[in-house]
Amino acid sequence: MTFDSKALFFIATTADEISSGGQKYTKGLPSPCMSVCQMDEASGLCRGCLRTLAEIAAWGHADEAFKRQVWSDIKVRVAPLMTGSADELFGVTP
């Protein structure tokens, strides 16, 4: 699986902020789209936003509960990808 490391960092940060229940997202949730828009064949997830095609297609007419669930799912999906991606993003060599 190959994902966009800068997009992953932003997605992980946003997912954490949303799940923490802060005031920033009380009036609506942003789209997770990172304008990468390429599907990873192995995982079936977008390489930028980590959503499935079904989640992407439903987003525009989805209610708040669905959107919060997608962000929650993204948080779970991004966690195992972040160690290598953060190192790559910031130029850290193990």
N, C-alpha and C positions, 0 to 999 in steps of 0.2 A: 504494500500500500504506500502510495506517495501522496502526501498532502502538502499544501502551501503553509510553510512554517510561520510566516507573519500573520496569515489569516488565523491559524490555530491559536496563536498567542492572544489575538484580539477576541476571538470567539470564547476562549477559556476565561478571560477576564470578564467579559460581558455575562457569560453564564453564571459565574460566581456572584457577580453583583445582583443579578436577577434572583438567584436562589436565596440570597441573604435577606431579601425583602426590603431593601433600601427604598427610600422615597423617590429615587431617580426614575423608576419605572412604574410608578403608581398610575400614571395616565395613559399607559399603553406600552407595548413591547416593540422594540425595533425588529425589523427583519434580520435574520442571521446572514443574509446574502453578503458575500465578500467580493462579488463580481469575478470570481474565478470560474464558476459554472462549468466544471468538468467532472464527470462521474468516474469514480474509481471502480473498475470492473470487479475487483476482488471483494470489496466490501459493500458495493451498491450505494455508497455515500458520495456526496459532492466533495471534491477535494478542497473546497474553500469553506463551506458552512457545515459540513458533516450532516446534512439532511438527506433523507431518501427522496426519490422522485415523487412519491405520494405526498410527503410532507411539503415539498416545494410547491406542488400543484395545489394543495389545499390551503396554503398560507393566506392568500389574498382574501378569501371569504371565511376564514376560520375565526372562531370566537376566542376570547381571552384565555379560557381554560385550555384549549387545544394548543395555543401558542406557548403557554407556560409549560405544558407537558413536553413540547418539542424542545424548548430550551433546557428543560431538565434532562431529556434524553441526550442532547448535545453535550451537556456537562459530563455525563457518564462516558460518552464516546470519546471525548477529547482527553480525558485524564490519562489513559495509558499512552497517548501519543505525545504528550508534552515534554517528557524528559529529553528525548533526542531532539525534538524540535526547538526547545529553549536553548539547548547547547548550540545547535546550528544557527539559530537566529542571532545569538549574541557572540558567536565566534569562539565559544568555549570548546576546547578539545579535552576529552576525558583522559 
